[in-house]
Amino acid sequence: MEKSTTLLSRWSSKWNWVERVRAFDDEMDRKALIQQEKKRKDMAKRHANYATVFQQKFLNDCRV
């Protein structure tokens, strides 16, 4: 079923499609940034744990 450009334009205005799509995109971007930040924090914790393990191993090897 084909719709005319005029009808689609009228619906777009009536239902604020441009604004709604922009709001949806902004929300998706916000959620993606939250996920990226969580992953970055998890990575930093992981790296700190690795560094601690390596330091302990190094210190233990130096004592022998």
PyMOL CGO cylinders between C-alpha atoms (Angstrom):
from pymol import cmd
from pymol.cgo import CYLINDER

trace = [
    CYLINDER, 0.00, 0.00, 0.00, 1.68, 3.19, -1.18, 0.3, 1, 1, 1, 1, 1, 1,
    CYLINDER, 1.68, 3.19, -1.18, 1.20, 6.52, 0.56, 0.3, 1, 1, 1, 1, 1, 1,
    CYLINDER, 1.20, 6.52, 0.56, 1.69, 9.92, -1.02, 0.3, 1, 1, 1, 1, 1, 1,
    CYLINDER, 1.69, 9.92, -1.02, 4.48, 12.18, 0.08, 0.3, 1, 1, 1, 1, 1, 1,
    CYLINDER, 4.48, 12.18, 0.08, 1.90, 14.78, 1.04, 0.3, 1, 1, 1, 1, 1, 1,
    CYLINDER, 1.90, 14.78, 1.04, 0.08, 12.34, 3.31, 0.3, 1, 1, 1, 1, 1, 1,
    CYLINDER, 0.08, 12.34, 3.31, 3.31, 11.18, 4.93, 0.3, 1, 1, 1, 1, 1, 1,
    CYLINDER, 3.31, 11.18, 4.93, 4.35, 14.80, 5.46, 0.3, 1, 1, 1, 1, 1, 1,
    CYLINDER, 4.35, 14.80, 5.46, 1.00, 15.57, 7.08, 0.3, 1, 1, 1, 1, 1, 1,
    CYLINDER, 1.00, 15.57, 7.08, 1.29, 12.53, 9.37, 0.3, 1, 1, 1, 1, 1, 1,
    CYLINDER, 1.29, 12.53, 9.37, 4.85, 13.49, 10.22, 0.3, 1, 1, 1, 1, 1, 1,
    CYLINDER, 4.85, 13.49, 10.22, 3.71, 16.93, 11.34, 0.3, 1, 1, 1, 1, 1, 1,
    CYLINDER, 3.71, 16.93, 11.34, 0.64, 15.64, 13.15, 0.3, 1, 1, 1, 1, 1, 1,
    CYLINDER, 0.64, 15.64, 13.15, 2.54, 13.00, 15.12, 0.3, 1, 1, 1, 1, 1, 1,
    CYLINDER, 2.54, 13.00, 15.12, 5.81, 14.96, 15.54, 0.3, 1, 1, 1, 1, 1, 1,
    CYLINDER, 5.81, 14.96, 15.54, 7.86, 12.23, 13.88, 0.3, 1, 1, 1, 1, 1, 1,
    CYLINDER, 7.86, 12.23, 13.88, 11.02, 14.30, 13.47, 0.3, 1, 1, 1, 1, 1, 1,
    CYLINDER, 11.02, 14.30, 13.47, 11.03, 15.33, 17.13, 0.3, 1, 1, 1, 1, 1, 1,
    CYLINDER, 11.03, 15.33, 17.13, 10.15, 11.81, 18.31, 0.3, 1, 1, 1, 1, 1, 1,
    CYLINDER, 10.15, 11.81, 18.31, 12.89, 10.21, 16.19, 0.3, 1, 1, 1, 1, 1, 1,
    CYLINDER, 12.89, 10.21, 16.19, 15.41, 12.75, 17.50, 0.3, 1, 1, 1, 1, 1, 1,
    CYLINDER, 15.41, 12.75, 17.50, 14.33, 11.99, 21.09, 0.3, 1, 1, 1, 1, 1, 1,
    CYLINDER, 14.33, 11.99, 21.09, 14.63, 8.26, 20.43, 0.3, 1, 1, 1, 1, 1, 1,
    CYLINDER, 14.63, 8.26, 20.43, 18.11, 8.68, 18.93, 0.3, 1, 1, 1, 1, 1, 1,
    CYLINDER, 18.11, 8.68, 18.93, 19.17, 10.85, 21.89, 0.3, 1, 1, 1, 1, 1, 1,
    CYLINDER, 19.17, 10.85, 21.89, 17.96, 8.19, 24.32, 0.3, 1, 1, 1, 1, 1, 1,
    CYLINDER, 17.96, 8.19, 24.32, 19.79, 5.45, 22.45, 0.3, 1, 1, 1, 1, 1, 1,
    CYLINDER, 19.79, 5.45, 22.45, 22.97, 7.57, 22.51, 0.3, 1, 1, 1, 1, 1, 1,
    CYLINDER, 22.97, 7.57, 22.51, 22.53, 8.18, 26.25, 0.3, 1, 1, 1, 1, 1, 1,
    CYLINDER, 22.53, 8.18, 26.25, 22.15, 4.45, 26.93, 0.3, 1, 1, 1, 1, 1, 1,
    CYLINDER, 22.15, 4.45, 26.93, 25.18, 3.65, 24.77, 0.3, 1, 1, 1, 1, 1, 1,
    CYLINDER, 25.18, 3.65, 24.77, 27.30, 6.17, 26.71, 0.3, 1, 1, 1, 1, 1, 1,
    CYLINDER, 27.30, 6.17, 26.71, 26.20, 4.61, 30.01, 0.3, 1, 1, 1, 1, 1, 1,
    CYLINDER, 26.20, 4.61, 30.01, 27.21, 1.17, 28.73, 0.3, 1, 1, 1, 1, 1, 1,
    CYLINDER, 27.21, 1.17, 28.73, 30.57, 2.47, 27.49, 0.3, 1, 1, 1, 1, 1, 1,
    CYLINDER, 30.57, 2.47, 27.49, 31.26, 4.10, 30.85, 0.3, 1, 1, 1, 1, 1, 1,
    CYLINDER, 31.26, 4.10, 30.85, 30.40, 0.88, 32.69, 0.3, 1, 1, 1, 1, 1, 1,
    CYLINDER, 30.40, 0.88, 32.69, 32.72, -1.12, 30.42, 0.3, 1, 1, 1, 1, 1, 1,
    CYLINDER, 32.72, -1.12, 30.42, 35.49, 1.44, 30.92, 0.3, 1, 1, 1, 1, 1, 1,
    CYLINDER, 35.49, 1.44, 30.92, 35.13, 1.23, 34.71, 0.3, 1, 1, 1, 1, 1, 1,
    CYLINDER, 35.13, 1.23, 34.71, 35.10, -2.58, 34.59, 0.3, 1, 1, 1, 1, 1, 1,
    CYLINDER, 35.10, -2.58, 34.59, 38.24, -2.54, 32.45, 0.3, 1, 1, 1, 1, 1, 1,
    CYLINDER, 38.24, -2.54, 32.45, 40.01, -0.16, 34.85, 0.3, 1, 1, 1, 1, 1, 1,
    CYLINDER, 40.01, -0.16, 34.85, 39.17, -2.45, 37.80, 0.3, 1, 1, 1, 1, 1, 1,
    CYLINDER, 39.17, -2.45, 37.80, 40.39, -5.48, 35.86, 0.3, 1, 1, 1, 1, 1, 1,
    CYLINDER, 40.39, -5.48, 35.86, 43.67, -3.75, 34.98, 0.3, 1, 1, 1, 1, 1, 1,
    CYLINDER, 43.67, -3.75, 34.98, 44.19, -2.68, 38.59, 0.3, 1, 1, 1, 1, 1, 1,
    CYLINDER, 44.19, -2.68, 38.59, 43.63, -6.27, 39.72, 0.3, 1, 1, 1, 1, 1, 1,
    CYLINDER, 43.63, -6.27, 39.72, 46.13, -7.57, 37.15, 0.3, 1, 1, 1, 1, 1, 1,
    CYLINDER, 46.13, -7.57, 37.15, 48.68, -4.99, 38.27, 0.3, 1, 1, 1, 1, 1, 1,
    CYLINDER, 48.68, -4.99, 38.27, 48.23, -6.03, 41.90, 0.3, 1, 1, 1, 1, 1, 1,
    CYLINDER, 48.23, -6.03, 41.90, 48.70, -9.71, 41.04, 0.3, 1, 1, 1, 1, 1, 1,
    CYLINDER, 48.70, -9.71, 41.04, 51.83, -8.98, 38.99, 0.3, 1, 1, 1, 1, 1, 1,
    CYLINDER, 51.83, -8.98, 38.99, 53.29, -6.79, 41.75, 0.3, 1, 1, 1, 1, 1, 1,
    CYLINDER, 53.29, -6.79, 41.75, 52.69, -9.48, 44.35, 0.3, 1, 1, 1, 1, 1, 1,
    CYLINDER, 52.69, -9.48, 44.35, 54.28, -12.11, 42.12, 0.3, 1, 1, 1, 1, 1, 1,
    CYLINDER, 54.28, -12.11, 42.12, 57.26, -9.86, 41.46, 0.3, 1, 1, 1, 1, 1, 1,
    CYLINDER, 57.26, -9.86, 41.46, 57.74, -9.12, 45.18, 0.3, 1, 1, 1, 1, 1, 1,
    CYLINDER, 57.74, -9.12, 45.18, 57.42, -12.81, 46.05, 0.3, 1, 1, 1, 1, 1, 1,
    CYLINDER, 57.42, -12.81, 46.05, 60.00, -13.74, 43.40, 0.3, 1, 1, 1, 1, 1, 1,
    CYLINDER, 60.00, -13.74, 43.40, 62.41, -11.06, 44.72, 0.3, 1, 1, 1, 1, 1, 1,
    CYLINDER, 62.41, -11.06, 44.72, 62.23, -12.46, 48.27, 0.3, 1, 1, 1, 1, 1, 1,
    CYLINDER, 62.23, -12.46, 48.27, 63.33, -15.93, 47.25, 0.3, 1, 1, 1, 1, 1, 1,
]
cmd.load_cgo(trace, "trace")
